[in-house]
């Protein structure tokens, strides 16, 4: 079973404990480093039904999300108490309101023409959800479809040999490998996770600004 099938199965089986009840604290603290004006558009890849989207909308931004699971998209709009328009763009289902649009798609099905102008990317749970091999193509694709838009990137760091499953560890060396030639990178913070991951695995959060 491939990664996409596993993701859809998790939603079908309601294995979605990764969803947060509050906006991500690192996003809240560091998002303004992107220096975005009100009304600018933020791309959230592999967005699920993240409550972070509600926070971004409340900040006055427009949000474009990409999510493989249509069930996640339905629940996102339900929880936002929004009634979206449902249409098709190049064969892909698009849920949209005035300031929020979410494509039901694999991120690799999305192109720059669909997205239009993207002012920034918020990547909290996308890069860390992908295998090492897929991350190479994903980062190149993201740069391409966003016209190298600046990013706030959240990663986990831990000994991958001790837990070979999502969320994956993405070390500083890999962030620099994928993005170093294309952006100025700034590590905003690196903080050890209290109690570690499940099972006590020592892990850290790392927050990157790519401009």
Rosetta blueprint (number, residue, H / E / L):
1 X L
2 X L
3 X H
4 X H
5 X H
6 X H
7 X H
8 X H
9 X H
10 X H
11 X H
12 X H
13 X L
14 X L
15 X L
16 X L
17 X L
18 X L
19 X L
20 X L
21 X L
22 X L
23 X L
24 X L
25 X H
26 X H
27 X H
28 X H
29 X H
30 X H
31 X H
32 X H
33 X H
34 X H
35 X L
36 X L
37 X L
38 X L
39 X L
40 X L
41 X E
42 X E
43 X E
44 X E
45 X E
46 X L
47 X L
48 X L
49 X L
50 X L
51 X L
52 X H
53 X H
54 X H
55 X H
56 X H
57 X H
58 X H
59 X L
60 X L
61 X L
62 X E
63 X E
64 X E
65 X E
66 X E
67 X E
68 X L
69 X L
70 X H
71 X H
72 X H
73 X H
74 X H
75 X H
76 X H
77 X H
78 X H
79 X H
80 X L
81 X L
82 X L
83 X L
84 X L
85 X E
86 X E
87 X E
88 X E
89 X E
90 X L
91 X L
92 X E
93 X E
94 X E
95 X E
96 X E
97 X L
98 X L
99 X L
100 X E
101 X E
102 X E
103 X E
104 X E
105 X L
106 X L
107 X H
108 X H
109 X H
110 X L
111 X L
112 X H
113 X H
114 X H
115 X H
116 X L
117 X L
118 X L
119 X L
120 X E
121 X E
122 X E
123 X E
124 X L
125 X L
126 X L
127 X H
128 X H
129 X H
130 X L
131 X L
132 X H
133 X H
134 X H
135 X H
136 X H
137 X H
138 X H
139 X H
140 X H
141 X H
142 X H
143 X H
144 X H
145 X H
146 X H
147 X L
148 X L
149 X L
150 X E
151 X E
152 X E
153 X E
154 X E
155 X E
156 X E
157 X E
158 X E
159 X L
160 X H
161 X H
162 X H
163 X L
164 X L
165 X L
166 X L
167 X L
168 X L
169 X E
170 X L
171 X L
172 X H
173 X H
174 X H
175 X H
176 X H
177 X H
178 X H
179 X H
180 X L
181 X L
182 X L
183 X L
184 X L
185 X E
186 X E
187 X E
188 X E
189 X E
190 X E
191 X E
192 X E
193 X L
194 X L
195 X L
196 X L
197 X L
198 X L
199 X L
200 X L
201 X L
202 X L
203 X E
204 X E
205 X E
206 X E
207 X E
208 X E
209 X E
210 X E
211 X L
